[in-house]
Amino acid sequence: MLRLLLAAFLLGLIPAKGEDLKVAVLHPLLGDIVRNVGGNSVKVVDLIGPKGDPHHFEPNTENLEQASGARLYLVAGMGLEGYLPKLHTIVQGKATIVEVGATLPALEGECEDHDHAGHHHTIDPHWWHSIALFSRATAVVTDALIAASPEHTEEFRNNSDAYRARLAELEKWTRKEIATIPRKNRHLATAHAAFNYFCKDYGFTPLPVQGLNREQMPGPVELAALVKSLRENNVIAIFPEQESNPKILQTLTADTGIKLGTPLIADGTGGKTYEEVYRHNVAAIASGLKP
């Protein structure tokens, strides 16, 4: 299998002269950064797509054929992509792989049992739920684009500054929306532990209902403890995720009288842009937790 992947990669490794910089992204929100910073001088290949699952995705021969000619691969990092060693072997130094989250401050110990598709997280990889970290990630991506295509340095820098200014406005809007939620209501009960960075930034207590991954289902003892915790914290809404089955959450809301909130976008798939994803989540949380 590895030989087939390697052959698919090598077929289109070298881009034709004069072509735009081709960038393969392994998280859809990284594609949004590249489009905003790279403008018309880059071609983005989103290998996961709008409905994929970053936790379970592994590139196959077809994916690498799509990425043929890419000089840059961007991954979220922080242990999210368990296939990275294989990808490094396939690329073999002939294209650059950048782990965008590698230099960002991580929340350690939040996801010690967060196990997806055979890979194990010791840190929380959902850093994109912090606008501040996403802005820093934009700077990382900008530097990577400049290194790959230095003739566009000024364009990339200007686009990056403009995009980070928009992120600053998004941050202001978010804080304004959060201010409408009484502090006593700032308990964020979600399907799985994907919103720790958001909770840290805005003073929420995270309560992951399904544990540390969205496939995990609590047993009777855990369920009883969970119901007790929800009641003790006066939780008024539980938020499912667009990507997961809300059956257990529907059961909880029926048993406790807690309302079921608007589904959140946890892993970055399901929205066209980062700003759209973030505004959707904040609006849903504010609506669900206001008096």
N, C-alpha and C positions, 0 to 999 in steps of 0.2 A: 504493500500500500504506500509506504514511504517513497519508493522509487517512482510510482505513478504521480504522486504529489510533486516530487522534485522535477520530473519531466515536464509537467504542466506549468510549473513556475518558470523553468528555464526557457520555454518556448517563446515567451514574450518579455524576457527580462530587460532588454535594452530598448528604450523608447526611440522613436524616429526623431531625427533632428527637427527642431522647431515646434515639437508638440508641447502642450501645456504639461506642467508637473502633474503626474498621476499619483494620487494618494489613496491607499486602501485603509479603511477604518473598520475596527472590530467592535465599535460601540456607536450606535446611531447619533448620540449627542456630540461625539467627537467630529462626526461629519458636519454638524452644524457649525462648529468652530472653524473648520477648514473652509467651508463655503464663505463664511463671513470674513475671514482673514485673507484667504487666497483669491477671492473674487473670480474674475474671468481668467485668471492665470493658472488655475488648478482644475483638475478633473477628479471628482470624488467617487470612489467606489465603496458603497456601504455593503459589506459582506453579510451582515446580519439581517438588514431590512427592517421595515416598520413593525413587523409582527414577530420578530425573532426573540429569543430569550438569551441574553448575554451570559447567563449562568450555565446554560447547557450547550451552547453553540460550540462546534469544532469545525474548522474549515476543511472542506473536502476538495477533490480534484476540480469540480465545477466552480467552486468559489475561487480557487487559485487561477483558473483560466480567466475569470472575470477580472482578477487583479493583475493579469499579465501586463508587464511593462511598468508597474508601480515601483517607484523608487523609495517610497516611504510607507511604512505600516504603522498605524497608531492604535495602541491598545490602552484600555483604562488602567490596567495595572492593579496593584494592591492585592494580588493573588486571585483576581477574578477569572483570568484566562488560564486554565490548567493546561492548555495545549501549547503554551509558549515555547517550551523546550523543543517540541517538534517543529514549530514554525521557525525557530532559529536555525535548526538543522536544514530546513528546506531553503531558507534564504541564503545561508552560508556566506554572510558578509557582502552579498551582492545587492542588497537593498537594506535600508535602515529601519530597524524596529524601535519605536519610542514608546516606553511605558509612561504615559502622561502622568499617572498618579504617583510615580515612584518618588518624587521629591515633595509631595504634598504631605502635610501633617495628618496622620491617620489616627482614628479612634481605635486603640488597641484593646483587646480583651472583650470587645462587644459581641463578637461572633465566634467564640471559641468552638462551637459545635456546628458552624455554618458549613455544611458539606454538600457540594453540588457536583454531580456527575463524577465522583471519585476524587475531586480535589477539595482541599480543606482550608478554610479561611481562619487565620488567627487574628486578623484585623478586619474591620468593616470596610468593604470595598465600594460602598455606595456614596463616594465623596461628591458626586455631582449634585446632591441635595443641599450643598452649601454654595451659595452664590459666590462667596468670597473665594472658595477653592476653585470654583469653575472659572473665575476671572484669572486666578493664578495659572490654571491649566491652559487658558488662552495664551498666556505669555510663553508657556512651554511649547505649545503647538506653533506659535509664531516663530520662535527660534529654530524649530525643526524645519519649517518651511523655508526659512531664509538660508539655513545650512544646505538644503537640497537645491535651492534655486536662488542664489545670491543676487542675480541680476534684477530680482523683484523686491529687493530689500525695502526700498522706500514705500512701495505700494503695500507690502505686507504690514509694515510698521503703522502706516496711516490707517489701514483697515482695522488693525488690531486695537489701536487707540479708540477708534470710533465704536467698535463693538464692546470694549470694556466700559466705555461711557454709558452704553445702553444697559449693560449689566448693573452698573451703579444705580441707574434709574429704576431698574427692576428691584433692586435691594430696597430702595426708598419706598416704593409702592408696597412691597411685601411687609415692611415694618409698619406701615400705615394700616394695612389690613389686619395684621396680627394685633395691633392696638385695640381693635374692636372686640377682641375676645377677652373676657374677664380672666385674670390670672388663675382663679380657682378652677376654671374650665380647661386650662392648658395641659390636658392629659391626652396624648395622641395614641389612641388604640387602633392599630393597623394589622393587616394580615400577617406580615412577617417583619423582621427587624431591618427594614430598609431605610428608615427615616431618622436614624440617630444623629446624623450631621445636621439635619434640619432642626431637630429638637435641641441640640446643643446651641445652635446659633440663636434660636428664638425663645429659649426658656420653657420648653415643653418637657413633660415626663413621657418617655416612650413606653408603650405597652404593646408589644408584639403578641397578638392573640394566638397565632399558629406557630409560635416559637421562632426559631432562627432561620427557617426556610419555609417557603410557602407550600411545600408538599407535606410538611410535618403536621400531623393531627394529634392534638392532646388526648391523653387517655382520661378515664373517669376521674382519677385523683387530681391530675393536672387541670382538668376542666373545672372541677369544684374550686380549686385554689384560684383559678383565673376569675371565675365569677365573683368570688369573695374579694379579690383585688380590685376588680372593676367597680364593685359597689363601694368599697372603702375609699376609692379615689374619686367617687362621684362622677364617673365617666358618663357623659351624656350621648356620645355617638361612637360607633365603631366604623372604621373606613375599610371597605374591601379594596382590592386592587383590580385594575382592568384585566390583568394577565392571569388571575387565579380564580378558582371556583369559590364563590362566597357562601357555600352551603353551611359550613361550620359557623360562619359569622351570622347567617340568617337564623340558625338555631339559637345562638347566644342572644341575639336581640329579642327573639320570641320569648326566651326564658327569663330575661332580665328586664325587659321593657326599655332597654337602651335602643335608640334609633339607629338605623343603618344609614351611614353617610354616603355621599357620592363616591364612586370608585376613584382611587388615586392611581397615578402613573408612577410606579416604583422604580422600574429598571430602565426607564428612558425610552422605551418603545411605545408607540401609540400616539405620539404627537409629532408634528412636522418640525418644530423648532424647540430649542431649550426654553425660550421665553414662553412659548405656548404651553409647554409641559408645566413649567413652574407656576404660571398664572392659573392654570387649571387646578393644580394641587392646592395652592394657597386659597383660591376662591372656594374650593370644596371644603377645606378645613375651616375657614372663617364662617361659612354658611352653616356648617354642621355644629359648631361650638359656640356660636353666638347665643345669648339668652333667648 
